[in-house]
Amino acid sequence: MLRISAENRKLDFLHLLSEQLDEVTRRLIFREEELFSQDAPSEEEEDQLQKDFESLSVQIWMAVHDTFSPSAPSGEVLRNAVDSIQQQEKQDQRWRERPKEKVPVWRPQRWLSSHHKLLQKMVEVRLSEAAESDSADTQQLSSDVKRQVCRMGKRLKEDLLMVARKVKDCYPVTMDILNVYGALYHQTFSARLAALTAAGLDIDDCSYVLFWVNHYYPEEILKHPDLEGQIKTPCLGSLLLQDNLRALEEQYLLHKEEKIQLWLNTLLKKEEESWLGDKHPELIDSYYFSPLAIDIIQVRAGAQRTAGKHPLDARWLYRRPLTPAGSMDARWFYRRLLALWTPTPAGSIDARWLYRRPLVLWTPAGSIDARWLYRRPLVL
């Protein structure tokens, strides 16, 4: 029944394309098996079969390419396309086990590899289009860098959620398609961020990129309820290479330290003027209290969180110069505050003026160890 002319086979194939893609694939593979089981396959039929496989591949890649298109056909079309890819992979394997001289010139097809390459191209195009789009919802951002990062991040989130909610069901579990897309989007977004930061950023853009890298991407996207536990986040790593990330963090932290130093000096000057004017600090449990130490810790902790540092890592807190002595010896700061107080009747200042609640800071030698502050009152 299948021994018909090449022209009739062509007409028959055009009709088959209107059917389900997986069924078309099965019939072509059957034709292939039949044709190459002959001692002398017809060259005409062989050429036609190769053309039919090529026509089928166009339909397959169109179905995959339309994955995120609003006008894409139902998920059934993509599901059939994926099934066709799997059939072709199995047929490739069958031909690998046969004598090479009998293998068709178009084998192996390697459709799975072509599928992954197509996905990579799709992701690159989608993020590139997002970065260059002129969407109204990002116009309020103050720079082009912020707008690009926001648009790409938004596109990444939307697409990954669509894969998790709909596209994933069109693929077999063994293909782990959500993690395939997750890795592709991560790599592409990472490359785009590296390009944006290569020429240097002003401090405002630097802060925004750090916010995305250290907070929004890992916390709000990868830990979204529909994605958390499904994407293998440890395999992804950071969005920026460590050297690039460290450079941005150093730029941001240095800027914040300069601002904090200016703010601290201004506050201390005002406090001195107030205290010298006989305006005493607040009394708590018979001890004088000042919120400055708490305020400083909170401000610096906020800066650390933005830069991806642990807020209670005092090794960073005291790393850079912040005192006239040229080194961050916190004892200098506390001496300056303590020296302005009138001793309490008990002749000492309780460490409770520094902290309303326990805060344990581990610090290197030469800086204040908060554990010591709680062991005994600071004697003036």
N, C-alpha and C positions, 0 to 999 in steps of 0.2 A: 504493500500500500504506500510505503514511503519512497519507493523507487520512481520518482516523478522528475520532470525536467527542472533545470535550475530556474527557469522563468516562473514555473508554477510554484516552486519553493519560495521564490522572492515574494510573489503575491500572497502566498500563504503566511509568510512571516509578517508582512505588513498588517495582515488581519490579526495575527497573534498579538501585535503590539498594543492593540486595543484591549487585550485581556490582561490578566494579572501578570506582573513581571516575573514572579517566581515560577508561574506555569510556563511562560515563554522560555525561561532558562532551562527548565527540565526538558522541554521538547528539543531545544538546541543541543543539549548535552546528549540526548538520545540519538539525534541525527549524527552527532560527532562519533559516538560509539559505533553506530551502524556503518558509517562511511569508512572509518579506519579499521574496521574488522575485515574489510575486503583486501584481497591480495594486491589489487591495483586500483586505488581510489580514483575517481574521476576528478581531473584538475578543475573542470568547470564547477562541479558540485563543491569541491574544496574551497575554491575562490568565493563562491556564493555563501558558504557557511561562515567563512571568515568575515565577510561583509555583514552578515546577519549578527554575528557576535559584536561587531563594532557598533552596529545600530542599537543593539540592546544596551551596550555599555553607555551610550549617550543618554538613553532613557533612565538608566540607573543613576548616573551622576546628576541628572537634572532633578530627580526625586530627592537625592541627598542634599543638593545645593539649595533646594527650596525649604529646608528644614525650618528656618526661622521666618520664612516669608508669610505675611498675613494672608496672602492669597493661595498659600500652599494647599494641595489636596489633603484629604483626610490622612490620618496616621497610618491607615491601612496601606497606602501607596509606599510610604517609607518602610513599613514593616516588610512588604513584599520585596522591596529593593534590597534590604538587608539580608533577607532569606536567599535572594539570588547571589549575593556576594559570598555567602557561606557555601552555597552549592558549587560555585566556581572554585573556591579554595579546596574543597574536597576533590573536585575533578582534577585540579592541579596536582594534588597529592597522588591520585591514581596514576597519572601519566609519569610521575617521577619513578614509579615502581616498574615501568615498562621499558623495553629497549629504546634507546634514544632515536634510532633510525626510523621508528614508527610514530614518533611523537609529532603532532601537528605543529606547524611553524608558529602558531599563536600561543602555544603553551610553553611555560606557565603564564596565565593571565595576571596573577598577582593583584587581584581586585581589592583585597583587604589593605594592602600597602597603598594602592591608589586611593582608596577610601580615606585613609588617615592623612594622606597628603592633601586631599581635597578639603578635609576638615581644617587643617592648618591654614590653608589659603583663605578659607571662609572666615576664620577667626581674625586673621590679620586684616582682611578687608573690612570686617564689621567694626573693629576697634578703630581703624583708620578713618572710616566714614563717620563714626561717632565723634572722634576728636575734631574733625573738620566741619561738623554740622553746626548750624546756627540756631540751636534750640533756645526757646525763650526762657526755659526754666533755669538756665545758667547765666543769663545776662546780668544778674545782680552781682555775680562774682567780680572781683576787682582787677583780675589780670587774665591774660590769655592762658598762662600755665594752669591756673586754677580751673578755668573753664574746660580745658582739654582733659585734665585729670578727672574732673567730676563727670564729664560726659562718658569717658571711657569706662570709669568705674561703674557708672549707672548701667551702661550697656552690658558689661560683664555680669553684673548682678542679675539683670533681667534674663539674659540668655541662660545662665546656669540654673536659674529657677525654672525656666521653661524646659530645660533638659531633665531636671529632676522630676517635674510634674507630668510631662507628656512624652518627650522624646525617648526617655529611658525605657519606656514600655515597648518601644518598637525594636529594641535590640535585645539579644540574648544576654543573660546575666554574665556569661563568660567573657563578653567583650568589655564589660565594666565601662560603659560609654560615658557615664557621668565623670569618672576620673580621667578619661581620655580628654574630654572637653575641659575639665578643670585644669589639667596640666597645660593644655594649649593656651587657654586664656591667661593663666598665670605667667607663662613664659612670654607671651606677646605683650601683656600689660607691663611686665618687668622691663622688657626691651624698650618700650615706649617711654617709661619713666626714666630709664638710664639715659636715653637720648635727650629728654627734656632737662635733666640735671647736669649734663656734660658741660654745658657752657657756663654753669654757675647760676645760682638763684639769689634773688634778694631775700631778705629775712622773712618777709611776709609769705612769699611762695615756698620758701624752705619749711616754714612752720606748717603750711597746708599739706605739702607732700609728706612730711613726717606724720601728720595726723592720719593720712590715708594708709601709709605703710605700717605704722605701729598700732593703729586703733581701728579705723573703719573697715579696712579690708579683712584683717583677721578676726575681729570681734563682731562686726555687723553683717558681713557677707558670708564668710566661711562658717560662722556659727549661727547662721539663720536656721530656724527650726526645720526647714525643708532640706537643708544641706548638711547640718552638723551630724557627724557620725557616719556620713556617706562618702564625703570627700576625704582623701587621705592627706590631711594637712601637714603632717610631719615630712612627707615626701616632697612637698612644695617648697619649703624653706621661705626665706624672706623675699619680699618683692624686689629689694635692691641687694646687690652684692655688698658684703660686709664693709669693704673699703669705701664704697660710695655712701653707704648708710652712715658709717662712722664720720665721714666728712660733713654730712648734713647735720648730724647730731652735735658735732663739735662747733659748727657755725652757729647753730641755734642756742646751745648752752652758753657759749661765750657771750652772745648778745644778751641773753637773760641775766647772766651774772653781772654784766655792766649795768643793766637797768636796776637790778636788785641792789647793787652797791650804791648807786646814786640814791635810790629810794631809802636805803638804810641810813646813809649818812645824813640825809635830810631829816628823817624821823628822830635820829639820835640827837641832832642839834636842837630840834624842837623840844624833845624830852628834857635835855639839859637846861634849856631856858626855863621850862615849866618848873622843874625841880628846884633850880636855884632861886626861883621866885616864890619859894615857900609853898608851892602847890604839891603836896605829897601824893604818891600813888595810892591806889585803892588798898584797903586793908582786908585781908582774908585770913581768918583764924589767927589774928594778931600778927600777921606777917604782910609786908608790902608785896603787891602783885603788879606785874607788867605783862601785857599780852604780846610784847614785841617778839620774844623768842618763838612763841607759837605761830605768830603771823609769818615770821621768816621761814620757819620749817614748812608751813603750808604752801607758801609761794614757791619755794624751791622744789617741794615735792610735786607741785603741779607742773613745773618746768620739766622735771625728770620724767613724769609720765608722758608728756608730749614727745620727749626725745627717746622714749622707749626704755628709760632706766628705771630700776626699782626705787620707789620713793623713800624707802628706809635704808638705802645703801649709803651710809654716811661717808664711805670711802670716796664717793664722788662729791658729796656735799662739802668736804673739806680739802678737795684736791687742788684747787687753784688759789692763787693769792687773793685775799679779801681783807687784808689788814695792813696797817703801816709797816709792820715788821716784814712783810713780803711773803708770809706763809699763812695758811688758814689755820691758825691756832685758836680754836674756839674759846680758849681760856681768856684771850685778850678781849673778845667781845663781851664775855660775861663779867670780866673785871671792870670793864668800862661801865656796864650797867650797875653792878653791885656797888661801885665806889660812890655812886650818886645817892645811895640810900642812907637814911639815918637808921642805925641799928635798932632792932626791936628791943623791948625790955629784957628779953632773954639773951641778947647779945649776939644773935645769929639770924641769918635769913634761911628759911626753910626752902628746900628745892621745889616745894609746891608752887612757888611764885613763877617757876619756869614752865611747869606743866600741870594742867588740871587733871590729867590722867597719865598713866605710865607710858613712856615712849622709850624704848630701848634702841640705842644706836651703837652699832659696832664701828669703831673707827681705828685708824692706824695710830701708831705711837706719836705722841706730840699733840694730839687733839683731844677734845673733851669726851670722856666716856660717860654717857648718861647714867650708867649703872652706878658710878661713883656718886652722882648727885643724890641718889636716893639712899645711899648707905648712912649718911649723916648730914646734918645741917652744914651749910657753908659758913664758916666763922669769919667775920670781918676783922 
